C-alpha cells in the first residue's frame, strides 16, 4: 500500500489555462486544488524556453525531499506550450497583441496574474527561478512588494548584461537580427512526424551521458507550432532589456534570496558571481562545485533538487 501511495504522489497533474490572455501549462506535484489551508507553495519560474515538462524530474525529487508536505508547481511562460485541441494559443488575439504577452514584460505580468488568480493571498511562497526566471522573480518582487515570499532560490541567474556574456554575444545576432530567418526551418521541423522529431532530439542530445529522457517529449512539443517562435521572440527581448543588475530590489530582499551561479556558465560568467558577492557581502551567494551545466534539467535535475532541499530544510522542517 505504501508503494502505491508513493507512486500516486509522484505522479503530477497537468492543467492548461488561459492566463493574461495566453495559453499556459501548469505542472503540479502535490495539492492541485489550492485553498487557504495550505501554508507554503513552491513555485518554479522557468528559464527560456519556459516549458514546464523540462522540470519534471527536478520537481518530483523536490516534492519527495519535502516529505510530500508542500505542493510543488511550475507555471510555463505564456505561449511556451502546445495548447490542447480545445484551446488556441491566445484567448483573444487583439488584446493579447496589445499586452505583448509573449514579450519579457508580458511574461512578468503573466506570472503576477497567475498568482492573483490561482493562489490565495495568504499562501507563503517559495519561488524557484532558473536563468531568466530569476530576472522575472526580481521584477515580480519589485512590482508587487506585498507578495508573501519566504524565499527565492535563483538557479544560474541571468539577471544582468546578458548580451555581453559569451553565449549572449553569439545569440544576440540570431535572436535580434536573424529571428525571422530561423522561422522557416522551425516550421519545416514542426511538419515532421512526432517519432522522427523525438529521434532527432535524442540524436542532438546524444553527447550528454546522463541525459534525463523525460526532457525529450517536452522538446518535441517545443518544435510544434508557435512555441519555439514565442521563445525566440522572448529571447530577443532578453538580450535588449536585461542590462544592469537590479541592486535596489536585491538589497530590499537580500535575506530572502539565495543565488547559485555556475562555474562554467556561458550565460552568466563567474565574474558576475564575484561582482555581486563583493557588492553584497552579507548575501547568500553560492558557486557551483559540482559541474552542473546552465541547462541543469538535461542531466542533473535530481541532484539540483536534492541540493535545494538541503538549503531550505531548516526553514521548512515539518
C-alpha positions as CSV (number, residue, x, y, z in Angstrom):
1,X,0.0,0.0,0.0
2,X,2.8,2.4,0.9
3,X,4.4,1.8,-2.5
4,X,1.2,2.5,-4.4
5,X,0.6,5.7,-2.3
6,X,4.2,6.9,-3.1
7,X,3.7,6.2,-6.8
8,X,0.5,8.2,-6.8
9,X,2.2,11.1,-5.0
10,X,5.0,11.0,-7.6
11,X,2.5,11.4,-10.5
12,X,1.9,15.1,-11.4
13,X,-1.2,16.7,-12.8
14,X,-1.1,19.0,-15.8
15,X,-3.5,21.8,-16.3
16,X,-4.0,24.1,-19.3
17,X,-5.4,27.5,-18.6
18,X,-5.7,31.0,-20.1
19,X,-3.6,33.4,-18.0
20,X,-3.1,37.0,-19.0
21,X,-4.9,36.1,-22.3
22,X,-2.4,33.4,-23.3
23,X,-2.4,29.6,-23.0
24,X,-0.4,28.4,-20.0
25,X,0.6,25.0,-18.8
26,X,0.8,24.3,-15.1
27,X,2.5,21.2,-13.8
28,X,1.6,20.2,-10.3
29,X,3.0,17.8,-7.8
30,X,1.0,17.7,-4.6
31,X,-2.2,19.6,-3.9
32,X,-3.9,20.5,-7.2
33,X,-6.9,22.4,-5.7
34,X,-5.3,25.1,-3.7
35,X,-7.0,26.7,-0.7
36,X,-6.1,28.9,2.2
37,X,-5.4,25.8,4.3
38,X,-2.1,25.3,2.6
39,X,0.8,27.2,4.2
40,X,3.5,27.0,1.6
41,X,3.7,26.7,-2.2
42,X,6.9,26.0,-4.1
43,X,6.5,27.6,-7.5
44,X,9.0,27.3,-10.3
45,X,9.5,30.1,-12.8
46,X,11.4,28.5,-15.7
47,X,14.1,29.7,-18.0
48,X,13.7,30.2,-21.7
49,X,12.2,28.1,-23.3
50,X,9.7,28.1,-20.4
51,X,8.5,24.5,-20.9
52,X,7.4,23.0,-17.5
53,X,8.0,19.5,-18.7
54,X,11.7,20.1,-18.6
55,X,11.5,20.4,-14.8
56,X,9.5,17.2,-14.1
57,X,12.4,15.2,-12.5
58,X,13.6,18.3,-10.5
59,X,10.0,18.8,-9.2
60,X,9.3,15.2,-8.4
61,X,12.6,14.9,-6.4
62,X,12.0,18.2,-4.6
63,X,8.4,17.2,-3.7
64,X,9.7,13.9,-2.3
65,X,12.5,15.5,-0.4
66,X,10.0,17.9,1.2
67,X,8.2,14.8,2.5
68,X,5.2,15.4,0.2
69,X,4.1,18.1,2.7
70,X,4.2,21.1,0.3
71,X,2.9,21.3,-3.3
72,X,5.5,22.0,-6.0
73,X,4.1,23.7,-9.1
74,X,5.6,25.1,-12.2
75,X,4.0,27.6,-14.5
76,X,5.0,27.8,-18.1
77,X,5.8,31.0,-19.9
78,X,2.9,32.4,-21.9
79,X,2.8,30.6,-25.2
80,X,5.6,28.2,-24.5
81,X,3.3,25.1,-24.6
82,X,1.2,23.3,-27.1
83,X,-2.4,24.0,-26.4
84,X,-4.9,21.2,-26.3
85,X,-7.3,20.9,-29.3
86,X,-10.0,22.8,-27.4
87,X,-7.8,25.9,-26.9
88,X,-5.9,28.4,-29.0
89,X,-2.6,30.0,-28.3
90,X,-4.3,33.2,-27.2
91,X,-7.7,33.7,-25.8
92,X,-8.2,37.0,-27.7
93,X,-5.7,37.7,-30.4
94,X,-6.3,41.5,-30.5
95,X,-6.0,42.1,-26.7
96,X,-3.0,39.7,-26.4
97,X,-1.1,41.6,-29.0
98,X,-1.8,44.9,-27.1
99,X,-0.4,43.4,-23.9
100,X,2.7,41.9,-25.7
101,X,2.1,38.9,-23.5
102,X,4.9,36.9,-25.2
103,X,7.5,39.6,-24.6
104,X,9.6,39.8,-21.4
105,X,7.5,42.4,-19.7
106,X,4.3,40.5,-20.6
107,X,5.8,37.3,-19.1
108,X,6.4,39.1,-15.8
109,X,2.8,40.4,-15.7
110,X,1.7,36.9,-16.7
111,X,3.3,35.4,-13.5
112,X,1.8,38.1,-11.3
113,X,-1.6,37.4,-12.9
114,X,-1.2,33.7,-12.2
115,X,-0.6,34.3,-8.5
116,X,-3.6,36.7,-8.3
117,X,-6.0,34.3,-9.9
118,X,-4.8,30.9,-8.7
119,X,-3.0,31.2,-5.4
120,X,-4.7,32.5,-2.2
121,X,-3.1,35.7,-0.9
122,X,-2.2,34.2,2.5
123,X,-0.1,31.5,0.9
124,X,3.6,31.7,1.7
125,X,5.7,31.4,-1.4
126,X,9.0,29.8,-2.2
127,X,9.9,30.9,-5.7
128,X,12.4,28.9,-7.6
129,X,13.8,30.7,-10.7
130,X,16.0,29.3,-13.4
131,X,18.0,31.5,-15.7
132,X,15.7,34.3,-17.0
133,X,13.2,33.1,-14.4
134,X,15.4,34.7,-11.8
135,X,15.1,38.1,-13.5
136,X,11.3,37.6,-13.7
137,X,11.2,36.9,-9.9
138,X,13.2,40.0,-9.0
139,X,10.9,42.1,-11.2
140,X,7.8,40.5,-9.6
141,X,9.2,41.4,-6.1
142,X,9.8,45.0,-7.4
143,X,6.3,45.4,-8.9
144,X,4.4,43.8,-6.0
145,X,6.3,44.2,-2.7
146,X,3.2,42.7,-1.0
147,X,3.9,39.2,-2.3
148,X,4.2,36.8,0.7
149,X,7.6,35.4,-0.3
150,X,9.6,33.3,2.2
151,X,12.5,32.5,-0.1
152,X,13.5,33.0,-3.7
153,X,16.0,30.4,-5.0
154,X,17.9,31.8,-8.0
155,X,19.5,29.0,-10.1
156,X,22.0,30.0,-12.7
157,X,20.6,33.6,-12.7
158,X,20.7,35.7,-15.8
159,X,19.9,39.0,-14.2
160,X,22.3,41.3,-15.8
161,X,24.3,42.1,-19.0
162,X,23.0,39.1,-21.0
163,X,24.1,40.4,-24.4
164,X,27.7,40.8,-23.1
165,X,28.1,37.2,-22.0
166,X,29.9,34.7,-24.2
167,X,26.6,33.0,-25.1
168,X,24.8,36.3,-25.4
169,X,27.4,37.5,-28.0
170,X,26.6,34.5,-30.1
171,X,22.8,34.5,-29.7
172,X,22.1,38.3,-29.9
173,X,22.5,38.5,-33.7
174,X,20.4,35.3,-34.1
175,X,17.6,36.4,-31.8
176,X,17.5,40.1,-32.7
177,X,18.5,40.2,-36.3
178,X,18.0,36.7,-37.8
179,X,15.0,35.5,-35.9
180,X,12.7,35.5,-38.9
181,X,15.1,33.6,-40.9
182,X,15.0,30.8,-38.3
183,X,11.2,30.5,-38.5
184,X,11.3,28.6,-41.8
185,X,13.4,25.7,-40.6
186,X,11.3,25.6,-37.4
187,X,8.2,25.5,-39.4
188,X,9.6,22.6,-41.5
189,X,10.6,20.7,-38.4
190,X,7.1,21.1,-37.0
191,X,5.8,19.2,-40.0
192,X,7.8,16.1,-39.2
193,X,6.1,13.1,-37.6
194,X,6.4,13.1,-33.8
195,X,8.5,9.9,-33.7
196,X,11.0,11.4,-36.2
197,X,11.3,14.6,-34.2
198,X,11.9,12.6,-31.0
199,X,14.6,10.7,-32.8
200,X,16.3,13.8,-34.0
201,X,16.2,15.3,-30.5
202,X,17.8,12.2,-29.0
203,X,20.5,12.4,-31.6
204,X,21.1,16.0,-30.9
205,X,21.4,15.4,-27.2
206,X,23.3,12.1,-27.6
207,X,26.5,13.6,-26.3
208,X,25.0,14.1,-22.8
209,X,26.0,10.9,-21.0
210,X,23.4,11.0,-18.2
211,X,20.6,12.6,-20.3
212,X,17.2,12.7,-18.5
213,X,15.0,11.2,-21.1
214,X,11.9,12.9,-19.6
215,X,13.0,16.1,-21.4
216,X,12.7,14.6,-24.9
217,X,8.9,14.8,-25.2
218,X,8.7,18.4,-24.0
219,X,11.3,19.3,-26.6
220,X,9.2,17.6,-29.2
221,X,6.3,19.9,-28.1
222,X,8.6,22.9,-28.3
223,X,9.2,22.2,-32.0
224,X,5.5,22.1,-32.7
225,X,3.5,25.2,-33.8
226,X,4.4,28.6,-32.4
227,X,6.2,27.6,-29.2
228,X,9.7,28.0,-30.5
229,X,8.9,31.2,-32.2
230,X,7.5,32.6,-29.0
231,X,10.6,31.5,-27.1
232,X,12.9,33.2,-29.7
233,X,10.8,36.4,-29.5
234,X,11.2,36.5,-25.7
235,X,14.9,35.7,-26.0
236,X,15.4,38.7,-28.3
237,X,13.9,41.0,-25.8
238,X,16.1,39.5,-23.1
239,X,19.2,40.5,-25.0
240,X,17.9,44.1,-25.2
241,X,16.3,44.5,-21.8
242,X,18.4,42.5,-19.3
243,X,21.1,45.1,-18.7
244,X,22.0,46.5,-15.3
245,X,21.5,44.4,-12.2
246,X,18.6,45.5,-10.0
247,X,20.6,46.2,-6.9
248,X,17.8,48.1,-5.2
249,X,15.4,45.1,-5.3
250,X,18.2,42.8,-4.3
251,X,19.1,45.0,-1.3
252,X,15.5,45.2,-0.2
253,X,15.0,41.4,-0.3
254,X,18.6,40.2,0.5
255,X,17.5,38.0,3.4
256,X,15.0,36.1,1.2
257,X,17.4,35.4,-1.7
258,X,19.7,32.5,-2.4
259,X,21.8,32.8,-5.6
260,X,23.5,29.8,-7.2
261,X,26.0,30.5,-10.0
262,X,27.6,28.1,-12.4
263,X,31.3,27.7,-12.5
264,X,31.3,27.3,-16.3
265,X,28.2,29.1,-17.3
266,X,28.4,30.9,-20.6
267,X,25.2,32.8,-19.9
268,X,26.4,34.1,-16.6
269,X,30.2,34.3,-16.2
270,X,31.9,33.6,-12.9
271,X,32.9,37.3,-12.8
272,X,29.2,38.1,-12.2
273,X,29.3,35.9,-9.2
274,X,32.4,37.7,-7.8
275,X,30.9,41.1,-8.5
276,X,27.6,40.5,-6.7
277,X,29.3,38.8,-3.8
278,X,31.6,41.8,-3.4
279,X,28.7,44.3,-3.6
280,X,26.5,42.4,-1.1
281,X,29.0,40.8,1.3
282,X,26.1,39.6,3.6
283,X,24.1,37.9,0.9
284,X,23.8,34.2,0.2
285,X,25.7,33.6,-3.0
286,X,27.0,30.2,-3.9
287,X,29.2,29.0,-6.7
288,X,28.7,25.5,-8.2
289,X,31.3,22.9,-7.2
290,X,29.5,20.0,-8.9
291,X,30.0,20.8,-12.6
292,X,26.3,21.4,-13.3
293,X,25.5,23.0,-16.7
294,X,23.3,26.0,-17.1
295,X,20.6,23.8,-18.5
296,X,20.8,21.5,-15.5
297,X,17.4,19.9,-16.3
298,X,19.1,18.0,-19.1
299,X,21.0,15.7,-16.8
300,X,21.1,16.9,-13.2
301,X,17.5,17.8,-12.2
302,X,17.6,15.2,-9.4
303,X,20.9,16.4,-8.0
304,X,20.0,20.1,-8.0
305,X,16.6,19.3,-6.3
306,X,18.4,17.4,-3.6
307,X,20.8,20.3,-3.1
308,X,18.0,22.9,-2.9
309,X,16.1,20.8,-0.4
310,X,19.1,20.7,1.9
311,X,19.4,24.5,1.7
312,X,15.9,25.1,2.9
313,X,15.5,22.1,5.2
314,X,15.9,24.2,8.4
315,X,13.3,26.8,7.3
316,X,10.7,24.2,6.2
317,X,11.1,21.4,8.7
318,X,7.7,19.9,9.4
